[in-house]
Amino acid sequence: MMKFQKRFVPLLLALVLTLGTLPVQAAALTRGEAAQALLSAAQDYNPGVQRSDILKGYPDGSLALDGTLTRAQALVMLTRAFGGFAIPVGDNARMALPASSLTNVPAWAAEELSSVLAAGLADGDANEAMSAEALSALLRRAYAAKGTNLRDDYYAAVNKSWLDGSDIPAGLSINGPFYGLSLTVNEQIAAQQVQALLADYLSRTYVDEYFSAKAKSDVEEMIGEFIAIYKERILAQDWMSAETKAKAVKKLDTMGVKVGYPDSWESCLDRAEIKSPAEGGSFFSNVIAIQMAMKQDVLAHQNDAPDKSEWIMTPFTVNACYNPSANDITFPAAILQSPLYDVNASREENLGGIGYIIAHEITHAFDNNGAKFDENGSAADWWTAEDYAAFQQKCQAVAEWYDGQEAYPGIACSGALTISENVADLGAAKCIVAAAKKLDHPDLDKLFRAVANTWASTTSRQMREYLAVTDVHAPDKLRCNRVLQTLPEFYTTYGIRPGDGMWTAPETRVSVW
C-alpha cells in the first residue's frame, strides 16, 4: 500500500518532487497538500509514517487542510515525516546552514525545529508562505542529509561513506578522489619548485614510474571509439543539415589526440649550468641559469610557425583539456591514474571515470565556445544560419536545466556561467553510455557508480559559495546527478519513476549531442 501510494501520486507531488519540471508558479501550498506530498516522499525513510504523524493540527483539534503553509510549518512537517535528522558529519556538516539562517521562528515550533536546524537544512523567514518549488528544495536537502536512497539523491547515496568520513587536509581547500591524485601538502613547497623549474625532467621520471605503454594504448583506443561514436551521433541529429554535419565530422577527423606524454621531450635545460653547493652553486644561481636557458629557447623559436605538437600541459599535471585554437585534446599521464583510470579495472568503471572526462573534452569542440572554431583551430563560422540558431536554442535549454539548481543548501548553480562545461558533461554522458552498450551484457550500475565516485568532493561552505559565482563548472554533485537525469538508461537501471527525487519528466530532459 505504501509503495502504491508513493508511485501513484497527485499532480502536486509531481511538481514538488521533480527536479526537472517546467517552472512552477510561486502560489502558496496548503497544509493538506504539503502533508500528502511529504507523506509520499518519506515512505522509504520512515516506513509506516501516517498523515496524522505529520499533520497534528491546532490546539483546538482543527487540521486547517486548506490553510496556507508557512515555512515553519513545512519544516516541522518535514522533520516529522522523515523521523528527524541526525547531526551532520563530514561534507554535510561543512555544507550546513547556520541555525541563524532561519529567522522569525515562532515559539510553538522552536522545539520541533531543533533537529532540522541542527542538520543545517533551514533558511529563510519562518513565517513566509511556501510554494511547491520551495518545498521541493527542502525535500532535496532532506534526501541529501539522509543519503540512503539511490532513487532520490544518487550522488549522496553512492558516496555516503566517503562524504561522511571526508576531511580537508591542512593547507588544501578541496579534497576528493579527483583532487586526491595531486601531491600531498607536505610535498607541495618543494614540488612546486621542481615542477616549475625542472618540468621536463620531472615529466620523464613521472612517466617512467607511473604510466605504462599498455595504459597509453588502451586510452588511445578508448578515444578512437569515442570519436567514432560522436560521428554516429552527429550524423543522427535531426536538427542539423547535411552541410553542417559534414563540417562537424571533418572537425572530428582532424582532431589531434595527446595521451600521456609528448612524442619528443624538450631539452633546453640540458644547456643550463646547474651547480651543487659544493661547486659554488646556490638555489638562486641555479634558478637564474634555468631561466636563462628557457629564455634562449624562446628566442630561438620566435620566428617559427606554431607547433601544434607542442603540449600545453606537463605529463604530471592532473587535468585534461580541449584546445580550440589547435583542435586537439590532451590527457596527461597524471590524470590517467586510479581511481579515474586503471588498466586492470572493468571497462564500465573506466568509462564512468576517465571515459567521462575524455568524452567531456571531445564535446568541448562542439560546445558554445568550441563551435566557433573550425577543424584547423581558426575562428570561423562553419554553420548554416538555421543550424546555428537551433544549436543556440539547445544551449539555452541547457542553461535553464541547470539554472537555480541547488547542489548544497542555499547555494544555487548559475546556468549561464556554467553553460559550456554543462554542454560538455551532457555530451560525455551520452557518449560513455553508447560505448558501454556496445559491450556484451554491460553493467550500467558500475558505469553510473563510477561517475558518482569521480565527482565526489568536499570543501568548505565558503568555497562552495565562491565557486558558485566564479567557476564555469557546475558543482561536482550536479556533474553527477543533473547529468544522469538526462539518460533514459539511468532510469531503467534503477527503476526510477515519478515520485522519486531523481525523476524528471522525459519532455523536460535536455540534450545537445
Sequence and secondary structure as in RCSB ss.txt:
>XXXX:A:sequence
MMKFQKRFVPLLLALVLTLGTLPVQAAALTRGEAAQALLSAAQDYNPGVQRSDILKGYPDGSLALDGTLTRAQAL
VMLTRAFGGFAIPVGDNARMALPASSLTNVPAWAAEELSSVLAAGLADGDANEAMSAEALSALLRRAYAAKGTNL
RDDYYAAVNKSWLDGSDIPAGLSINGPFYGLSLTVNEQIAAQQVQALLADYLSRTYVDEYFSAKAKSDVEEMIGE
FIAIYKERILAQDWMSAETKAKAVKKLDTMGVKVGYPDSWESCLDRAEIKSPAEGGSFFSNVIAIQMAMKQDVLA
HQNDAPDKSEWIMTPFTVNACYNPSANDITFPAAILQSPLYDVNASREENLGGIGYIIAHEITHAFDNNGAKFDE
NGSAADWWTAEDYAAFQQKCQAVAEWYDGQEAYPGIACSGALTISENVADLGAAKCIVAAAKKLDHPDLDKLFRA
VANTWASTTSRQMREYLAVTDVHAPDKLRCNRVLQTLPEFYTTYGIRPGDGMWTAPETRVSVW
>XXXX:A:secstr
 HHHHHHS  HHHHHHH TT       B BHHHHHHHHHHHTTTTSTT  HHHH    TTS   TTSB BHHHHH
HHHHHHHT      HHHHHH   GGGEES  GGGTTTTHHHHHTT   EETTSB BHHHHHHHHHHHHHHH   T
TT HHHHHTHHHHHH    TT SEESTTGGGS  HHHHHHHHHHHHHSHHHHHHHHHHHH  HHHHHHHHHHHHH
HHHHHHHHHHH TTS HHHHHHHHHHHHT EEEEES SS   GGGGS    GGGT  HHHHHHHHHHHHHHHHHH
TTTS   TTS SS TT S  EEETTTTEEEEEGGGSSTTT  TTS HHHHIIIIIHHHHHHHHGGGSTTGGGB T
TS B   S HHHHHHHHHHHHHHHHHHTT EEETTEE  TTTTHHHHHHHHHHHHHHHHHHTTSSS  HHHHHHH
HHHHT  EE HHHHHHHHHH SS  HHHHHHHHHTT HHHHHHHT  TTSTT   GGG     
